[in-house]
């Protein structure tokens, strides 16, 4: 005679806890102490209990899945974010569906259908360009409260946003170059329509002005965060008559290809040109020379976004509007920045009192928009 599969009450008996505690360990493990969780999971292993996720979803009227929208899955920046999101969500019983919002298969209607047909319980979007079609579907499914922005955001939609302090990061980049003695600082931007690019460019301009630095029109070159854009920007900046001595790139990918193109053209980095990026992707530490950059806590961004969404799915977080949680940024100094070779005319020691250096964020900060 075939033995009946173990039930949740069998796990509770072996663990010496209530069935409610076993259920909580499976659905809300962060609400239990580490010792209690350990007892429950040891009992699950001992009894061979397996969760019938399909049956649970029917009982709770949930899909057990979260949609994550990514603007470009080929961008290495997103890997650590997605990994930490998956760790948090899967530990809490949710599958993760990833859509590349730049691919044809992730059309606006396809994303909307995920909500209209009940395939997902919520969404984390790393793409700030949420369409009106998607927003309409969210409202129709009464799920707008189950959406969280991460990294990018849109002022059009008053939703919670987990983001790095992009303005602070840009200010740290400019301050670093100025402290080294640079007075001619260029900037390679992201796309004009991108909120991150806008924030970083605006802060670069403001911080240069605060330091009393002039910006020539051809020192600001538009890019698109990609490798190819950095190389093209290097071609343009190296061709100007009054060449800058320092360059702040709005992404590491652009900074890395900027450095590579400089070396191809016989321009030494950092001796002839200092270059600083933004992101601190994995390859930044292994390039030659190592890339000076602004680090975003990518794992932290993913974890905070997943935790924020889980709180909303459980009804624990009911704050409405575009409240913001900032994740830390920090300057990581490596080998692509150094004092300019001839800084006698460009030295900051010109009688000015430099503005105070912005401080780095040490902990996430929850602030209203």
Rosetta blueprint (number, residue, H / E / L):
1 X L
2 X L
3 X L
4 X L
5 X L
6 X L
7 X L
8 X H
9 X H
10 X H
11 X H
12 X H
13 X H
14 X H
15 X H
16 X L
17 X L
18 X L
19 X H
20 X H
21 X H
22 X H
23 X H
24 X H
25 X H
26 X H
27 X H
28 X L
29 X H
30 X H
31 X H
32 X L
33 X L
34 X H
35 X H
36 X H
37 X H
38 X H
39 X H
40 X H
41 X H
42 X H
43 X H
44 X H
45 X H
46 X H
47 X H
48 X L
49 X L
50 X L
51 X L
52 X L
53 X H
54 X H
55 X H
56 X H
57 X H
58 X H
59 X H
60 X H
61 X L
62 X L
63 X L
64 X L
65 X E
66 X E
67 X E
68 X E
69 X E
70 X E
71 X L
72 X L
73 X L
74 X L
75 X L
76 X H
77 X H
78 X H
79 X H
80 X H
81 X H
82 X H
83 X H
84 X H
85 X H
86 X H
87 X H
88 X H
89 X H
90 X H
91 X H
92 X L
93 X L
94 X L
95 X E
96 X E
97 X E
98 X E
99 X E
100 X E
101 X L
102 X L
103 X L
104 X H
105 X H
106 X H
107 X L
108 X H
109 X H
110 X H
111 X H
112 X H
113 X H
114 X H
115 X H
116 X H
117 X L
118 X L
119 X L
120 X L
121 X L
122 X E
123 X E
124 X E
125 X E
126 X L
127 X L
128 X L
129 X L
130 X L
131 X L
132 X H
133 X H
134 X H
135 X H
136 X H
137 X H
138 X H
139 X H
140 X H
141 X L
142 X L
143 X L
144 X H
145 X H
146 X H
147 X E
148 X E
149 X E
150 X E
151 X L
152 X L
153 X L
154 X L
155 X L
156 X L
157 X L
158 X L
159 X L
160 X L
161 X E
162 X E
163 X E
164 X E
165 X L
166 X H
167 X H
168 X H
169 X H
170 X H
171 X H
172 X H
173 X H
174 X H
175 X H
176 X H
177 X H
178 X H
179 X H
180 X H
181 X L
182 X L
183 X L
184 X L
185 X E
186 X E
187 X E
188 X E
189 X E
190 X L
191 X L
192 X L
193 X L
194 X L
195 X H
196 X H
197 X H
198 X H
199 X H
200 X H
201 X H
202 X H
203 X H
204 X H
205 X H
206 X H
207 X H
208 X H
209 X H
210 X H
211 X L
212 X L
213 X L
214 X L
215 X L
216 X L
217 X H
218 X H
219 X H
220 X E
221 X E
222 X E
223 X L
224 X L
225 X L
226 X L
227 X H
228 X H
229 X H
230 X H
231 X H
232 X H
233 X H
234 X H
235 X H
236 X H
237 X H
238 X H
239 X L
240 X L
241 X L
242 X L
243 X L
244 X L
245 X L
246 X E
247 X E
248 X E
249 X E
250 X L
251 X L
252 X H
253 X H
254 X H
255 X H
256 X H
257 X H
258 X H
259 X H
260 X H
261 X H
262 X H
263 X H
264 X H
265 X L
266 X L
267 X L
268 X L
269 X L
270 X L
271 X L
272 X L
273 X L
274 X E
275 X E
276 X E
277 X E
278 X E
279 X E
280 X L
281 X L
282 X H
283 X H
284 X H
285 X H
286 X L
287 X L
288 X L
289 X L
290 X L
291 X L
292 X E
293 X E
294 X E
295 X E
296 X E
297 X L
298 X H
299 X H
300 X H
301 X H
302 X H
303 X H
304 X H
305 X H
306 X H
307 X H
308 X H
309 X H
310 X H
311 X H
312 X H
313 X H
314 X L
315 X L
316 X L
317 X L
318 X L
319 X L
320 X L
321 X L
322 X L
323 X L
324 X E
325 X E
326 X E
327 X E
328 X L
329 X E
330 X E
331 X E
332 X E
333 X L
334 X L
335 X L
336 X L
337 X L
338 X L
339 X L
340 X L
341 X L
342 X L
343 X L
344 X L
345 X L
346 X L
347 X L
348 X L
349 X L
350 X L
351 X L
352 X L
353 X L
354 X L
355 X L
356 X L
357 X L
358 X L
359 X L
360 X L
361 X L
362 X L
363 X L
364 X L
365 X E
366 X E
367 X E
368 X L
369 X L
